[in-house]
Amino acid sequence: MTITLHCKDDAWKRLALDAVKDQGFCIIQGVLTEQFLDATREAMYRVQKVIEQEVGQERLKRAGELGVLRLMLKFDPHFLRFLEIPEVLAIVEATLSETAILHLQNGFILPSFHAEAGAPRVFQNSYHRDFPRVLNGYLASINMLFAIDEFRSDSGSTWVVPGTHQQLSVPDQQFLEARAISANCAAGSMIVFDSTLWHAAGQNLSGKDRLAINLQFTRSYIKQQIDYVRALGDQRVLAESPKTQQLLGYFTRVVTSLDEYYRPEAERLYRKGQG
């Protein structure tokens, strides 16, 4: 069953948290405005060109990914704004605590394929968990997947398998395919899911790209996919609010010298209370 809420509803957060605990996911509508969506689409295509120039088509193809954009916030500050969205902060703080950090932010420009051939089989369109560790029901990681374009069955909407979160056993393919549902939603919606939920990207047969952005947050002691502080540089990170600095991992760094280790408490790289 799909639980669809609206961010303007008074009880949206409580209902969303209940749905994630019970079903493993829910959909929150109306999170992003049309203006923000337009700016995001333009920024994603700009960043795609920069990444292709920096990494090269051959290396990207060898990685076996399909339209994935990594480290977007290095190339365009627009993507830092996703760390300021009130609905994102509300869910992260209610599930992982106020000291959670960003594990990853990936963009997806999912191309369209002909129905006869279909998309090549890659990790993202195979059923998987974004956090493959099950810790006796302990929630260590949560995702927010933003539909920058409308999610439809024919445009490559993400398929989720309700109730498969926080399970030690690995379901077989037949089980997953039989129980999966398409998380269809309007552009601007946010799909919240427990990162241990089994899911997969769908097949885009719509005739045009389908855009989305996935943010994954974890407890502060879990290593990030990318060291965002080192990737962006101290000067860039310190230009953001203290909350964004914390989400980027600025207060959970590892010391590299005795000088850093013996700094006064207020200047330490790893702040007290990070749990």
C-alpha positions in Angstrom: 0.0 0.0 0.0 1.3 3.5 -0.9 0.9 6.2 1.7 0.7 9.6 0.0 0.7 12.7 2.1 1.0 16.5 1.4 3.5 18.6 3.1 0.8 21.2 4.0 -1.1 18.6 6.0 -0.8 19.3 9.8 0.1 15.7 10.7 2.2 14.9 7.7 5.4 14.2 9.6 3.9 11.9 12.2 2.0 10.0 9.4 5.2 9.8 7.3 7.2 8.4 10.1 4.5 5.8 10.9 4.4 4.8 7.2 8.2 4.5 6.9 8.3 2.3 10.1 5.4 0.1 8.9 5.7 0.0 5.1 9.3 1.2 4.7 8.3 4.3 2.6 5.8 7.0 1.9 5.3 9.9 -0.6 5.2 13.5 0.4 3.7 15.8 -2.2 4.2 19.5 -2.8 7.7 19.8 -1.3 9.4 21.6 -4.3 7.9 24.5 -6.1 7.7 24.8 -9.9 10.3 27.5 -9.8 12.7 25.3 -7.8 12.0 22.4 -10.2 12.8 24.5 -13.2 16.1 25.7 -11.7 17.0 22.1 -10.7 16.4 20.7 -14.2 18.6 23.5 -15.7 21.3 22.9 -13.1 21.3 19.1 -13.6 21.9 19.4 -17.4 24.7 21.9 -16.8 26.4 19.7 -14.3 26.0 16.6 -16.5 28.1 18.4 -19.2 30.8 19.4 -16.6 31.0 15.8 -15.2 31.3 14.4 -18.7 34.1 16.8 -19.5 35.9 16.1 -16.2 35.6 12.3 -16.0 35.2 11.4 -19.6 32.6 9.2 -21.4 34.8 6.1 -21.3 35.2 6.1 -17.5 31.6 6.9 -16.9 30.5 4.0 -19.2 33.0 1.7 -17.5 31.4 2.5 -14.1 28.2 0.8 -15.3 25.9 3.6 -14.4 22.9 5.0 -16.2 22.6 8.8 -16.1 24.0 9.1 -12.6 25.4 12.5 -11.5 27.7 12.4 -8.5 29.0 15.3 -6.5 26.7 17.8 -8.1 27.0 20.3 -5.3 30.7 20.8 -6.2 29.7 22.1 -9.6 26.6 24.1 -8.8 25.6 25.6 -5.4 21.9 25.1 -6.2 22.2 21.5 -5.0 23.3 22.7 -1.5 19.8 24.1 -1.2 18.4 20.6 -0.9 20.1 20.5 2.5 17.9 23.5 3.6 14.5 22.0 2.7 12.4 22.0 5.9 10.7 18.7 5.2 14.1 17.1 4.6 15.4 18.4 7.9 12.3 17.4 9.8 12.5 13.8 8.7 16.3 13.5 9.2 16.2 14.9 12.7 13.2 12.8 13.7 14.8 9.6 12.5 18.5 9.9 12.8 18.9 12.7 15.3 20.0 16.3 14.8 23.6 15.3 14.2 23.0 13.1 11.1 25.2 13.7 8.0 24.7 13.5 4.3 25.9 10.1 3.0 25.3 10.9 -0.6 23.5 13.1 -3.1 23.1 11.7 -6.5 21.2 13.1 -9.5 19.6 10.8 -12.1 18.9 11.8 -15.7 17.3 8.6 -16.7 17.2 8.3 -20.6 14.3 6.8 -22.5 14.7 3.5 -24.3 12.6 1.7 -26.9 10.3 -0.8 -25.5 11.7 -3.6 -27.7 15.3 -3.3 -26.4 14.7 -1.8 -23.0 17.4 -0.3 -20.7 20.7 -2.1 -20.1 20.8 -3.9 -16.8 22.8 -1.9 -14.2 22.8 -1.7 -10.5 20.2 1.0 -10.2 17.5 -0.9 -12.1 18.2 -4.1 -10.3 16.5 -4.6 -6.9 18.8 -3.5 -4.1 19.1 -1.8 -0.7 21.0 1.5 -0.4 22.1 0.5 3.1 22.7 -3.3 3.3 23.2 -3.5 7.0 20.3 -4.6 9.3 21.1 -3.7 12.9 18.3 -5.3 14.9 15.7 -2.7 13.9 18.0 0.3 14.5 17.5 3.0 11.8 20.9 4.1 10.7 20.1 5.5 7.2 17.2 7.1 5.5 16.6 8.3 1.9 14.7 11.2 0.3 14.2 10.7 -3.4 12.9 13.8 -5.2 10.8 13.5 -8.3 12.1 16.4 -10.4 9.9 15.1 -13.2 6.7 13.2 -12.7 7.2 9.6 -11.7 5.0 7.4 -13.9 5.2 3.7 -14.7 6.2 4.5 -18.3 8.8 7.1 -17.3 10.9 4.9 -15.1 9.3 5.5 -11.7 11.1 3.8 -8.9 9.7 0.4 -7.9 9.6 -0.3 -4.1 8.7 -3.5 -2.3 6.7 -2.6 0.8 7.6 -4.2 4.0 11.0 -5.5 2.9 12.9 -3.0 5.1 14.9 -4.1 8.2 14.9 -7.8 7.1 18.0 -9.9 7.5 17.1 -12.4 4.8 17.7 -11.5 1.1 14.4 -12.0 -0.9 14.6 -13.8 -4.2 13.9 -12.0 -7.5 10.5 -13.6 -8.0 9.3 -12.5 -4.6 10.5 -8.9 -5.2 8.9 -8.6 -8.7 5.6 -10.1 -7.5 5.3 -7.6 -4.6 6.9 -4.4 -6.1 4.7 -1.4 -6.7 5.5 1.7 -8.8 6.0 4.8 -6.6 4.1 7.1 -9.0 4.0 10.7 -7.9 3.9 14.3 -9.2 7.0 16.4 -9.9 8.1 18.1 -6.7 7.2 15.1 -4.5 9.6 13.5 -2.0 9.7 9.7 -1.6 11.0 9.0 1.9 12.2 5.4 2.5 14.2 3.4 5.0 17.5 2.8 3.2 17.2 -1.0 3.9 14.0 -1.1 1.7 14.4 -3.2 -1.5 13.8 -1.0 -4.6 14.8 -0.5 -8.2 14.6 2.2 -10.9 12.0 1.4 -13.6 12.2 1.3 -17.3 11.9 4.8 -19.0 9.8 4.3 -22.2 8.3 7.8 -22.2 10.4 9.2 -25.1 12.2 11.8 -22.9 14.5 11.9 -19.9 13.2 11.4 -16.4 15.0 13.5 -13.7 15.3 12.7 -10.0 17.7 13.4 -7.1 18.4 11.0 -4.3 19.7 12.1 -0.9 20.8 9.5 1.7 21.5 10.5 5.3 23.1 8.4 8.0 24.1 8.5 11.6 27.2 10.8 12.0 29.7 8.0 12.6 29.1 6.2 9.3 31.6 7.0 6.5 30.2 9.1 3.7 30.3 7.9 0.1 32.2 11.1 -0.8 34.2 13.3 1.6 32.1 16.4 0.9 34.2 18.7 3.1 37.4 17.7 1.3 35.7 17.8 -2.1 34.3 21.3 -1.6 37.1 22.7 0.5 36.8 24.5 3.9 36.2 27.9 2.4 33.2 26.7 0.4 31.7 24.8 3.3 32.2 27.6 5.8 30.2 29.9 3.6 27.1 27.8 4.4 25.0 27.8 7.5 26.2 25.8 10.6 23.4 23.2 9.9 24.5 22.7 6.3 28.1 22.5 7.5 27.1 19.7 9.9 25.2 17.8 7.2 28.2 18.0 4.9 30.3 16.4 7.7 32.3 19.4 8.8 31.9 18.4 12.5 32.7 14.7 12.0 36.2 14.9 10.4 39.1 12.8 11.4 42.2 14.6 12.7 45.5 14.3 10.7 48.0 15.7 13.1 48.6 16.3 16.8 48.0 20.0 16.3 44.5 19.2 15.2 44.0 16.7 18.0 45.0 19.1 20.7 42.9 22.0 19.5 40.5 23.7 22.0 37.2 22.0 22.3 35.4 24.6 20.2 37.8 24.1 17.3 37.9 20.3 17.2 37.1 18.6 14.0 34.8 16.1 15.7 32.4 17.8 18.0 30.9 16.4 21.2 27.3 15.2 20.9 27.6 13.7 17.5 25.7 10.4 17.8 
